[in-house]
Amino acid sequence: MTTEARVDGRRSNRRGAAGRAAILDAAVTALASGSPGSVSANRIAKTAGATWGTVKYQFGDVDGLWAAVLRQTAERRGELPYRENNRSPLPQRVGEIIETLFAGLTTSADARAIENLRAALPRDHAELERLYPNTAAELASWKDSWTHACQKAFADLDVDPARVKEVAAFLPAALRGLVSEAQLGTYSDLDEARRGLTRSIVAYLSPHSHN
């Protein structure tokens, strides 16, 4: 291969990566807006200055696009904020997880994009898996990765892994409920609500409650 061919190949790869990134950014922006037609791959392609053919080349189809959007937002979200040598007590760890989730759900464009995308997808798992198999697989993987992250966050403490799994199962939905209250307007004190949720989880996970 000549030097010119290698250079042209690298330029082509860079252009392809830039085009892919532009489409994903346009998809997240459109989905986060929640505007009518935001879940339209054709409209997203036009916003990114691309064609539907380019979207198909990069992602295969709309299922591949949605799966890629989910994967990118998961990568940007990262893991829970704990180091392997974390020495924080149980109440602080639970509180930080809750505050991290609440802040992400209330301020993150990625979170709004995912909520709007999920709202547009079929609710029935069988239908979702039939129509959007890659998207369904990506969403299903989130459950296991989230449970693993929670188990890892408390691994060095004397807590029941089964109870951590239960907390991992209900916590995202509980925080979405509080976020919904914040968005709709409420007379409830949501700071107090999060403190109460934290104390309830700590009490449930504390070793003395295992008996």
CNS distance restraints for C-alpha pairs under 8 A (distance, minus, plus):
assign (resid   1 and name CA) (resid   5 and name CA) 6.29 0.50 0.50
assign (resid   1 and name CA) (resid   6 and name CA) 6.80 0.50 0.50
assign (resid   2 and name CA) (resid   6 and name CA) 6.36 0.50 0.50
assign (resid   3 and name CA) (resid   7 and name CA) 6.17 0.50 0.50
assign (resid   4 and name CA) (resid   8 and name CA) 6.05 0.50 0.50
assign (resid   5 and name CA) (resid   9 and name CA) 6.00 0.50 0.50
assign (resid   6 and name CA) (resid  10 and name CA) 6.25 0.50 0.50
assign (resid   7 and name CA) (resid  11 and name CA) 6.20 0.50 0.50
assign (resid   8 and name CA) (resid  12 and name CA) 6.04 0.50 0.50
assign (resid   9 and name CA) (resid  13 and name CA) 6.12 0.50 0.50
assign (resid  10 and name CA) (resid  14 and name CA) 6.08 0.50 0.50
assign (resid  11 and name CA) (resid  15 and name CA) 6.13 0.50 0.50
assign (resid  12 and name CA) (resid  16 and name CA) 6.09 0.50 0.50
assign (resid  13 and name CA) (resid  17 and name CA) 6.09 0.50 0.50
assign (resid  14 and name CA) (resid  18 and name CA) 6.03 0.50 0.50
assign (resid  15 and name CA) (resid  19 and name CA) 6.02 0.50 0.50
assign (resid  16 and name CA) (resid  20 and name CA) 6.14 0.50 0.50
assign (resid  17 and name CA) (resid  21 and name CA) 6.11 0.50 0.50
assign (resid  18 and name CA) (resid  22 and name CA) 6.10 0.50 0.50
assign (resid  19 and name CA) (resid  23 and name CA) 6.28 0.50 0.50
assign (resid  19 and name CA) (resid  50 and name CA) 7.80 0.50 0.50
assign (resid  20 and name CA) (resid  24 and name CA) 6.30 0.50 0.50
assign (resid  20 and name CA) (resid  58 and name CA) 6.37 0.50 0.50
assign (resid  21 and name CA) (resid  25 and name CA) 6.08 0.50 0.50
assign (resid  22 and name CA) (resid  26 and name CA) 6.07 0.50 0.50
assign (resid  22 and name CA) (resid  48 and name CA) 5.66 0.50 0.50
assign (resid  23 and name CA) (resid  27 and name CA) 6.08 0.50 0.50
assign (resid  23 and name CA) (resid  44 and name CA) 6.88 0.50 0.50
assign (resid  23 and name CA) (resid  45 and name CA) 6.28 0.50 0.50
assign (resid  23 and name CA) (resid  48 and name CA) 5.28 0.50 0.50
assign (resid  23 and name CA) (resid  50 and name CA) 7.64 0.50 0.50
assign (resid  23 and name CA) (resid  55 and name CA) 7.60 0.50 0.50
assign (resid  24 and name CA) (resid  28 and name CA) 6.26 0.50 0.50
assign (resid  24 and name CA) (resid  65 and name CA) 7.78 0.50 0.50
assign (resid  24 and name CA) (resid  68 and name CA) 7.58 0.50 0.50
assign (resid  24 and name CA) (resid  69 and name CA) 6.09 0.50 0.50
assign (resid  25 and name CA) (resid  29 and name CA) 6.16 0.50 0.50
assign (resid  26 and name CA) (resid  30 and name CA) 6.01 0.50 0.50
assign (resid  26 and name CA) (resid  44 and name CA) 5.83 0.50 0.50
assign (resid  26 and name CA) (resid  45 and name CA) 7.67 0.50 0.50
assign (resid  26 and name CA) (resid  47 and name CA) 6.30 0.50 0.50
assign (resid  26 and name CA) (resid  48 and name CA) 5.66 0.50 0.50
assign (resid  27 and name CA) (resid  31 and name CA) 6.00 0.50 0.50
assign (resid  27 and name CA) (resid  41 and name CA) 7.82 0.50 0.50
assign (resid  27 and name CA) (resid  44 and name CA) 5.59 0.50 0.50
assign (resid  27 and name CA) (resid  69 and name CA) 7.31 0.50 0.50
assign (resid  28 and name CA) (resid  32 and name CA) 5.87 0.50 0.50
assign (resid  28 and name CA) (resid  69 and name CA) 7.06 0.50 0.50
assign (resid  28 and name CA) (resid 109 and name CA) 7.35 0.50 0.50
assign (resid  28 and name CA) (resid 110 and name CA) 6.41 0.50 0.50
assign (resid  28 and name CA) (resid 113 and name CA) 5.54 0.50 0.50
assign (resid  29 and name CA) (resid  33 and name CA) 6.30 0.50 0.50
assign (resid  29 and name CA) (resid 109 and name CA) 7.28 0.50 0.50
assign (resid  29 and name CA) (resid 113 and name CA) 7.24 0.50 0.50
assign (resid  30 and name CA) (resid  34 and name CA) 6.95 0.50 0.50
assign (resid  30 and name CA) (resid  35 and name CA) 7.42 0.50 0.50
assign (resid  30 and name CA) (resid  38 and name CA) 5.07 0.50 0.50
assign (resid  30 and name CA) (resid  39 and name CA) 7.41 0.50 0.50
assign (resid  30 and name CA) (resid  44 and name CA) 6.89 0.50 0.50
assign (resid  30 and name CA) (resid 113 and name CA) 7.60 0.50 0.50
assign (resid  31 and name CA) (resid  35 and name CA) 7.63 0.50 0.50
assign (resid  31 and name CA) (resid  38 and name CA) 5.32 0.50 0.50
assign (resid  31 and name CA) (resid  39 and name CA) 6.25 0.50 0.50
assign (resid  31 and name CA) (resid 112 and name CA) 7.28 0.50 0.50
assign (resid  31 and name CA) (resid 113 and name CA) 4.43 0.50 0.50
assign (resid  31 and name CA) (resid 114 and name CA) 7.39 0.50 0.50
assign (resid  31 and name CA) (resid 116 and name CA) 6.04 0.50 0.50
assign (resid  31 and name CA) (resid 117 and name CA) 6.47 0.50 0.50
assign (resid  32 and name CA) (resid 109 and name CA) 5.53 0.50 0.50
assign (resid  32 and name CA) (resid 110 and name CA) 6.83 0.50 0.50
assign (resid  32 and name CA) (resid 111 and name CA) 7.69 0.50 0.50
assign (resid  32 and name CA) (resid 112 and name CA) 4.79 0.50 0.50
assign (resid  32 and name CA) (resid 113 and name CA) 3.86 0.50 0.50
assign (resid  32 and name CA) (resid 114 and name CA) 7.60 0.50 0.50
assign (resid  32 and name CA) (resid 116 and name CA) 6.87 0.50 0.50
assign (resid  33 and name CA) (resid  38 and name CA) 7.25 0.50 0.50
assign (resid  33 and name CA) (resid 112 and name CA) 7.79 0.50 0.50
assign (resid  33 and name CA) (resid 113 and name CA) 7.44 0.50 0.50
assign (resid  34 and name CA) (resid  38 and name CA) 6.14 0.50 0.50
assign (resid  34 and name CA) (resid 112 and name CA) 7.99 0.50 0.50
assign (resid  34 and name CA) (resid 113 and name CA) 7.61 0.50 0.50
assign (resid  34 and name CA) (resid 116 and name CA) 6.22 0.50 0.50
assign (resid  37 and name CA) (resid  43 and name CA) 7.62 0.50 0.50
assign (resid  38 and name CA) (resid  43 and name CA) 7.44 0.50 0.50
assign (resid  38 and name CA) (resid  44 and name CA) 7.57 0.50 0.50
assign (resid  39 and name CA) (resid 117 and name CA) 6.89 0.50 0.50
assign (resid  39 and name CA) (resid 120 and name CA) 7.32 0.50 0.50
assign (resid  40 and name CA) (resid  44 and name CA) 6.20 0.50 0.50
assign (resid  41 and name CA) (resid  45 and name CA) 6.05 0.50 0.50
assign (resid  41 and name CA) (resid  52 and name CA) 7.53 0.50 0.50
assign (resid  41 and name CA) (resid  62 and name CA) 6.44 0.50 0.50
assign (resid  42 and name CA) (resid  46 and name CA) 6.34 0.50 0.50
assign (resid  42 and name CA) (resid  51 and name CA) 7.47 0.50 0.50
assign (resid  42 and name CA) (resid  52 and name CA) 5.88 0.50 0.50
assign (resid  43 and name CA) (resid  47 and name CA) 6.21 0.50 0.50
assign (resid  44 and name CA) (resid  48 and name CA) 6.25 0.50 0.50
assign (resid  45 and name CA) (resid  49 and name CA) 6.24 0.50 0.50
assign (resid  45 and name CA) (resid  50 and name CA) 4.88 0.50 0.50
assign (resid  45 and name CA) (resid  51 and name CA) 5.57 0.50 0.50
assign (resid  45 and name CA) (resid  52 and name CA) 6.11 0.50 0.50
assign (resid  45 and name CA) (resid  54 and name CA) 8.00 0.50 0.50
assign (resid  45 and name CA) (resid  55 and name CA) 6.75 0.50 0.50
assign (resid  46 and name CA) (resid  50 and name CA) 5.45 0.50 0.50
assign (resid  46 and name CA) (resid  51 and name CA) 6.40 0.50 0.50
assign (resid  50 and name CA) (resid  54 and name CA) 6.14 0.50 0.50
assign (resid  50 and name CA) (resid  55 and name CA) 7.40 0.50 0.50
assign (resid  51 and name CA) (resid  55 and name CA) 6.56 0.50 0.50
assign (resid  52 and name CA) (resid  56 and name CA) 6.23 0.50 0.50
assign (resid  53 and name CA) (resid  57 and name CA) 6.12 0.50 0.50
assign (resid  54 and name CA) (resid  58 and name CA) 6.12 0.50 0.50
assign (resid  55 and name CA) (resid  59 and name CA) 5.79 0.50 0.50
assign (resid  55 and name CA) (resid  60 and name CA) 7.08 0.50 0.50
assign (resid  55 and name CA) (resid  61 and name CA) 7.08 0.50 0.50
assign (resid  55 and name CA) (resid  65 and name CA) 7.61 0.50 0.50
assign (resid  56 and name CA) (resid  60 and name CA) 4.32 0.50 0.50
assign (resid  56 and name CA) (resid  61 and name CA) 5.07 0.50 0.50
assign (resid  56 and name CA) (resid  62 and name CA) 7.73 0.50 0.50
assign (resid  59 and name CA) (resid  64 and name CA) 4.87 0.50 0.50
assign (resid  59 and name CA) (resid  65 and name CA) 5.32 0.50 0.50
assign (resid  59 and name CA) (resid  68 and name CA) 7.61 0.50 0.50
assign (resid  60 and name CA) (resid  64 and name CA) 5.69 0.50 0.50
assign (resid  60 and name CA) (resid  65 and name CA) 7.55 0.50 0.50
assign (resid  61 and name CA) (resid  65 and name CA) 6.41 0.50 0.50
assign (resid  62 and name CA) (resid  66 and name CA) 6.21 0.50 0.50
assign (resid  63 and name CA) (resid  67 and name CA) 6.16 0.50 0.50
assign (resid  63 and name CA) (resid 131 and name CA) 7.89 0.50 0.50
assign (resid  63 and name CA) (resid 132 and name CA) 5.12 0.50 0.50
assign (resid  63 and name CA) (resid 133 and name CA) 7.18 0.50 0.50
assign (resid  63 and name CA) (resid 134 and name CA) 6.11 0.50 0.50
assign (resid  63 and name CA) (resid 135 and name CA) 5.89 0.50 0.50
assign (resid  64 and name CA) (resid  68 and name CA) 6.09 0.50 0.50
assign (resid  64 and name CA) (resid 134 and name CA) 6.28 0.50 0.50
assign (resid  64 and name CA) (resid 135 and name CA) 7.02 0.50 0.50
assign (resid  65 and name CA) (resid  69 and name CA) 6.22 0.50 0.50
assign (resid  66 and name CA) (resid  70 and name CA) 6.26 0.50 0.50
assign (resid  66 and name CA) (resid 135 and name CA) 5.94 0.50 0.50
assign (resid  67 and name CA) (resid  71 and name CA) 6.15 0.50 0.50
assign (resid  67 and name CA) (resid 134 and name CA) 5.75 0.50 0.50
assign (resid  67 and name CA) (resid 135 and name CA) 4.33 0.50 0.50
assign (resid  67 and name CA) (resid 136 and name CA) 7.90 0.50 0.50
assign (resid  67 and name CA) (resid 138 and name CA) 6.06 0.50 0.50
assign (resid  68 and name CA) (resid  72 and name CA) 6.05 0.50 0.50
assign (resid  69 and name CA) (resid  73 and name CA) 6.25 0.50 0.50
assign (resid  70 and name CA) (resid  74 and name CA) 6.14 0.50 0.50
assign (resid  70 and name CA) (resid 114 and name CA) 7.18 0.50 0.50
assign (resid  70 and name CA) (resid 135 and name CA) 7.66 0.50 0.50
assign (resid  70 and name CA) (resid 138 and name CA) 6.86 0.50 0.50
assign (resid  70 and name CA) (resid 139 and name CA) 7.53 0.50 0.50
assign (resid  71 and name CA) (resid  75 and name CA) 6.23 0.50 0.50
assign (resid  71 and name CA) (resid 138 and name CA) 7.00 0.50 0.50
assign (resid  72 and name CA) (resid  76 and name CA) 6.24 0.50 0.50
assign (resid  73 and name CA) (resid  77 and name CA) 6.03 0.50 0.50
assign (resid  73 and name CA) (resid 110 and name CA) 6.01 0.50 0.50
assign (resid  74 and name CA) (resid  78 and name CA) 6.39 0.50 0.50
assign (resid  79 and name CA) (resid 149 and name CA) 6.66 0.50 0.50
assign (resid  80 and name CA) (resid  97 and name CA) 7.04 0.50 0.50
assign (resid  80 and name CA) (resid 149 and name CA) 6.53 0.50 0.50
assign (resid  80 and name CA) (resid 150 and name CA) 7.73 0.50 0.50
assign (resid  80 and name CA) (resid 153 and name CA) 7.30 0.50 0.50
assign (resid  81 and name CA) (resid  97 and name CA) 7.88 0.50 0.50
assign (resid  82 and name CA) (resid  86 and name CA) 6.17 0.50 0.50
assign (resid  82 and name CA) (resid 153 and name CA) 6.31 0.50 0.50
assign (resid  88 and name CA) (resid  92 and name CA) 6.21 0.50 0.50
assign (resid  88 and name CA) (resid  93 and name CA) 6.35 0.50 0.50
assign (resid  89 and name CA) (resid  93 and name CA) 6.42 0.50 0.50
assign (resid  90 and name CA) (resid  94 and name CA) 6.19 0.50 0.50
assign (resid  90 and name CA) (resid 154 and name CA) 7.72 0.50 0.50
assign (resid  90 and name CA) (resid 157 and name CA) 7.65 0.50 0.50
assign (resid  90 and name CA) (resid 202 and name CA) 6.71 0.50 0.50
assign (resid  90 and name CA) (resid 206 and name CA) 7.88 0.50 0.50
assign (resid  91 and name CA) (resid  95 and name CA) 6.04 0.50 0.50
assign (resid  91 and name CA) (resid 198 and name CA) 7.22 0.50 0.50
assign (resid  91 and name CA) (resid 199 and name CA) 7.34 0.50 0.50
assign (resid  91 and name CA) (resid 202 and name CA) 5.82 0.50 0.50
assign (resid  92 and name CA) (resid  96 and name CA) 6.04 0.50 0.50
assign (resid  93 and name CA) (resid  97 and name CA) 6.25 0.50 0.50
assign (resid  93 and name CA) (resid 153 and name CA) 7.68 0.50 0.50
assign (resid  94 and name CA) (resid  98 and name CA) 6.29 0.50 0.50
assign (resid  94 and name CA) (resid 198 and name CA) 6.12 0.50 0.50
assign (resid  94 and name CA) (resid 201 and name CA) 7.39 0.50 0.50
assign (resid  94 and name CA) (resid 202 and name CA) 6.87 0.50 0.50
assign (resid  95 and name CA) (resid  99 and name CA) 6.13 0.50 0.50
assign (resid  95 and name CA) (resid 195 and name CA) 7.66 0.50 0.50
assign (resid  95 and name CA) (resid 198 and name CA) 5.62 0.50 0.50
assign (resid  96 and name CA) (resid 100 and name CA) 5.90 0.50 0.50
assign (resid  97 and name CA) (resid 101 and name CA) 6.17 0.50 0.50
assign (resid  98 and name CA) (resid 102 and name CA) 6.05 0.50 0.50
assign (resid  98 and name CA) (resid 175 and name CA) 7.53 0.50 0.50
assign (resid  98 and name CA) (resid 194 and name CA) 7.30 0.50 0.50
assign (resid  98 and name CA) (resid 198 and name CA) 7.23 0.50 0.50
assign (resid  99 and name CA) (resid 103 and name CA) 5.95 0.50 0.50
assign (resid  99 and name CA) (resid 194 and name CA) 7.96 0.50 0.50
assign (resid 100 and name CA) (resid 104 and name CA) 6.10 0.50 0.50
assign (resid 101 and name CA) (resid 105 and name CA) 6.09 0.50 0.50
assign (resid 101 and name CA) (resid 172 and name CA) 7.55 0.50 0.50
assign (resid 101 and name CA) (resid 175 and name CA) 7.03 0.50 0.50
assign (resid 102 and name CA) (resid 106 and name CA) 6.15 0.50 0.50
assign (resid 102 and name CA) (resid 175 and name CA) 6.07 0.50 0.50
assign (resid 102 and name CA) (resid 176 and name CA) 7.84 0.50 0.50
assign (resid 102 and name CA) (resid 178 and name CA) 7.98 0.50 0.50
assign (resid 102 and name CA) (resid 179 and name CA) 6.94 0.50 0.50
assign (resid 103 and name CA) (resid 107 and name CA) 5.93 0.50 0.50
assign (resid 103 and name CA) (resid 108 and name CA) 7.69 0.50 0.50
assign (resid 104 and name CA) (resid 108 and name CA) 5.14 0.50 0.50
assign (resid 104 and name CA) (resid 111 and name CA) 6.78 0.50 0.50
assign (resid 105 and name CA) (resid 111 and name CA) 5.49 0.50 0.50
assign (resid 105 and name CA) (resid 112 and name CA) 7.24 0.50 0.50
assign (resid 105 and name CA) (resid 176 and name CA) 7.24 0.50 0.50
assign (resid 105 and name CA) (resid 179 and name CA) 6.87 0.50 0.50
assign (resid 106 and name CA) (resid 111 and name CA) 7.89 0.50 0.50
assign (resid 106 and name CA) (resid 179 and name CA) 6.28 0.50 0.50
assign (resid 107 and name CA) (resid 111 and name CA) 7.90 0.50 0.50
assign (resid 108 and name CA) (resid 112 and name CA) 6.59 0.50 0.50
assign (resid 109 and name CA) (resid 113 and name CA) 6.07 0.50 0.50
assign (resid 110 and name CA) (resid 114 and name CA) 6.22 0.50 0.50
assign (resid 111 and name CA) (resid 115 and name CA) 6.20 0.50 0.50
assign (resid 112 and name CA) (resid 116 and name CA) 6.20 0.50 0.50
assign (resid 113 and name CA) (resid 117 and name CA) 6.09 0.50 0.50
assign (resid 114 and name CA) (resid 118 and name CA) 5.99 0.50 0.50
assign (resid 115 and name CA) (resid 119 and name CA) 6.18 0.50 0.50
assign (resid 116 and name CA) (resid 120 and name CA) 6.42 0.50 0.50
assign (resid 117 and name CA) (resid 121 and name CA) 6.44 0.50 0.50
assign (resid 121 and name CA) (resid 128 and name CA) 6.96 0.50 0.50
assign (resid 122 and name CA) (resid 127 and name CA) 6.37 0.50 0.50
assign (resid 122 and name CA) (resid 128 and name CA) 5.25 0.50 0.50
assign (resid 123 and name CA) (resid 127 and name CA) 7.75 0.50 0.50
assign (resid 123 and name CA) (resid 128 and name CA) 6.97 0.50 0.50
assign (resid 124 and name CA) (resid 128 and name CA) 6.11 0.50 0.50
assign (resid 125 and name CA) (resid 129 and name CA) 5.98 0.50 0.50
assign (resid 125 and name CA) (resid 136 and name CA) 7.84 0.50 0.50
assign (resid 126 and name CA) (resid 130 and name CA) 6.15 0.50 0.50
assign (resid 127 and name CA) (resid 131 and name CA) 6.08 0.50 0.50
assign (resid 128 and name CA) (resid 132 and name CA) 5.45 0.50 0.50
assign (resid 128 and name CA) (resid 133 and name CA) 6.86 0.50 0.50
assign (resid 128 and name CA) (resid 136 and name CA) 6.20 0.50 0.50
assign (resid 129 and name CA) (resid 133 and name CA) 4.39 0.50 0.50
assign (resid 129 and name CA) (resid 134 and name CA) 7.78 0.50 0.50
assign (resid 129 and name CA) (resid 135 and name CA) 7.86 0.50 0.50
assign (resid 129 and name CA) (resid 136 and name CA) 5.44 0.50 0.50
assign (resid 129 and name CA) (resid 137 and name CA) 7.71 0.50 0.50
assign (resid 132 and name CA) (resid 136 and name CA) 6.01 0.50 0.50
assign (resid 133 and name CA) (resid 137 and name CA) 6.12 0.50 0.50
assign (resid 134 and name CA) (resid 138 and name CA) 6.22 0.50 0.50
assign (resid 135 and name CA) (resid 139 and name CA) 6.26 0.50 0.50
assign (resid 136 and name CA) (resid 140 and name CA) 6.07 0.50 0.50
assign (resid 137 and name CA) (resid 141 and name CA) 6.17 0.50 0.50
assign (resid 138 and name CA) (resid 142 and name CA) 6.69 0.50 0.50
assign (resid 139 and name CA) (resid 143 and name CA) 7.37 0.50 0.50
assign (resid 140 and name CA) (resid 144 and name CA) 7.42 0.50 0.50
assign (resid 141 and name CA) (resid 145 and name CA) 6.27 0.50 0.50
assign (resid 142 and name CA) (resid 146 and name CA) 5.84 0.50 0.50
assign (resid 143 and name CA) (resid 147 and name CA) 6.16 0.50 0.50
assign (resid 144 and name CA) (resid 148 and name CA) 6.08 0.50 0.50
assign (resid 145 and name CA) (resid 149 and name CA) 6.09 0.50 0.50
assign (resid 146 and name CA) (resid 150 and name CA) 6.29 0.50 0.50
assign (resid 146 and name CA) (resid 168 and name CA) 7.03 0.50 0.50
assign (resid 147 and name CA) (resid 151 and name CA) 6.18 0.50 0.50
assign (resid 147 and name CA) (resid 165 and name CA) 6.01 0.50 0.50
assign (resid 147 and name CA) (resid 168 and name CA) 5.59 0.50 0.50
assign (resid 147 and name CA) (resid 169 and name CA) 7.47 0.50 0.50
assign (resid 148 and name CA) (resid 152 and name CA) 6.03 0.50 0.50
assign (resid 149 and name CA) (resid 153 and name CA) 6.16 0.50 0.50
assign (resid 150 and name CA) (resid 154 and name CA) 6.68 0.50 0.50
assign (resid 150 and name CA) (resid 164 and name CA) 6.82 0.50 0.50
assign (resid 150 and name CA) (resid 165 and name CA) 7.58 0.50 0.50
assign (resid 150 and name CA) (resid 168 and name CA) 6.40 0.50 0.50
assign (resid 151 and name CA) (resid 155 and name CA) 5.75 0.50 0.50
assign (resid 151 and name CA) (resid 161 and name CA) 6.63 0.50 0.50
assign (resid 151 and name CA) (resid 164 and name CA) 6.31 0.50 0.50
assign (resid 151 and name CA) (resid 165 and name CA) 7.20 0.50 0.50
assign (resid 154 and name CA) (resid 159 and name CA) 7.12 0.50 0.50
assign (resid 155 and name CA) (resid 159 and name CA) 7.81 0.50 0.50
assign (resid 158 and name CA) (resid 206 and name CA) 7.75 0.50 0.50
assign (resid 158 and name CA) (resid 207 and name CA) 6.10 0.50 0.50
assign (resid 159 and name CA) (resid 163 and name CA) 7.67 0.50 0.50
assign (resid 159 and name CA) (resid 164 and name CA) 7.47 0.50 0.50
assign (resid 159 and name CA) (resid 205 and name CA) 5.72 0.50 0.50
assign (resid 159 and name CA) (resid 206 and name CA) 6.35 0.50 0.50
assign (resid 159 and name CA) (resid 207 and name CA) 5.78 0.50 0.50
assign (resid 160 and name CA) (resid 164 and name CA) 6.43 0.50 0.50
assign (resid 160 and name CA) (resid 205 and name CA) 6.84 0.50 0.50
assign (resid 160 and name CA) (resid 207 and name CA) 7.62 0.50 0.50
assign (resid 160 and name CA) (resid 210 and name CA) 7.37 0.50 0.50
assign (resid 161 and name CA) (resid 165 and name CA) 6.18 0.50 0.50
assign (resid 162 and name CA) (resid 166 and name CA) 6.40 0.50 0.50
assign (resid 163 and name CA) (resid 167 and name CA) 6.21 0.50 0.50
assign (resid 163 and name CA) (resid 204 and name CA) 7.66 0.50 0.50
assign (resid 163 and name CA) (resid 205 and name CA) 6.55 0.50 0.50
assign (resid 164 and name CA) (resid 168 and name CA) 6.10 0.50 0.50
assign (resid 164 and name CA) (resid 205 and name CA) 7.11 0.50 0.50
assign (resid 165 and name CA) (resid 169 and name CA) 6.23 0.50 0.50
assign (resid 166 and name CA) (resid 170 and name CA) 6.64 0.50 0.50
assign (resid 167 and name CA) (resid 171 and name CA) 5.77 0.50 0.50
assign (resid 167 and name CA) (resid 201 and name CA) 7.37 0.50 0.50
assign (resid 168 and name CA) (resid 172 and name CA) 7.39 0.50 0.50
assign (resid 170 and name CA) (resid 174 and name CA) 6.16 0.50 0.50
assign (resid 171 and name CA) (resid 175 and name CA) 6.19 0.50 0.50
assign (resid 172 and name CA) (resid 176 and name CA) 6.19 0.50 0.50
assign (resid 173 and name CA) (resid 177 and name CA) 6.28 0.50 0.50
assign (resid 174 and name CA) (resid 178 and name CA) 6.62 0.50 0.50
assign (resid 175 and name CA) (resid 179 and name CA) 6.16 0.50 0.50
assign (resid 176 and name CA) (resid 180 and name CA) 6.03 0.50 0.50
assign (resid 177 and name CA) (resid 181 and name CA) 6.34 0.50 0.50
assign (resid 178 and name CA) (resid 182 and name CA) 6.30 0.50 0.50
assign (resid 178 and name CA) (resid 190 and name CA) 6.97 0.50 0.50
assign (resid 179 and name CA) (resid 183 and name CA) 6.22 0.50 0.50
assign (resid 180 and name CA) (resid 184 and name CA) 6.04 0.50 0.50
assign (resid 181 and name CA) (resid 185 and name CA) 5.82 0.50 0.50
assign (resid 181 and name CA) (resid 186 and name CA) 5.85 0.50 0.50
assign (resid 182 and name CA) (resid 186 and name CA) 6.48 0.50 0.50
assign (resid 182 and name CA) (resid 190 and name CA) 7.56 0.50 0.50
assign (resid 188 and name CA) (resid 193 and name CA) 7.82 0.50 0.50
assign (resid 189 and name CA) (resid 193 and name CA) 6.27 0.50 0.50
assign (resid 190 and name CA) (resid 194 and name CA) 6.13 0.50 0.50
assign (resid 191 and name CA) (resid 195 and name CA) 6.28 0.50 0.50
assign (resid 192 and name CA) (resid 196 and name CA) 6.11 0.50 0.50
assign (resid 193 and name CA) (resid 197 and name CA) 6.14 0.50 0.50
assign (resid 194 and name CA) (resid 198 and name CA) 6.04 0.50 0.50
assign (resid 195 and name CA) (resid 199 and name CA) 6.20 0.50 0.50
assign (resid 196 and name CA) (resid 200 and name CA) 6.09 0.50 0.50
assign (resid 197 and name CA) (resid 201 and name CA) 6.22 0.50 0.50
assign (resid 198 and name CA) (resid 202 and name CA) 6.13 0.50 0.50
assign (resid 199 and name CA) (resid 203 and name CA) 6.04 0.50 0.50
assign (resid 200 and name CA) (resid 204 and name CA) 6.23 0.50 0.50
assign (resid 201 and name CA) (resid 205 and name CA) 6.09 0.50 0.50
assign (resid 202 and name CA) (resid 206 and name CA) 5.82 0.50 0.50
assign (resid 203 and name CA) (resid 209 and name CA) 6.88 0.50 0.50
assign (resid 204 and name CA) (resid 209 and name CA) 6.12 0.50 0.50
assign (resid 204 and name CA) (resid 210 and name CA) 7.93 0.50 0.50
assign (resid 205 and name CA) (resid 209 and name CA) 6.92 0.50 0.50
assign (resid 205 and name CA) (resid 210 and name CA) 7.68 0.50 0.50
assign (resid 206 and name CA) (resid 210 and name CA) 7.30 0.50 0.50
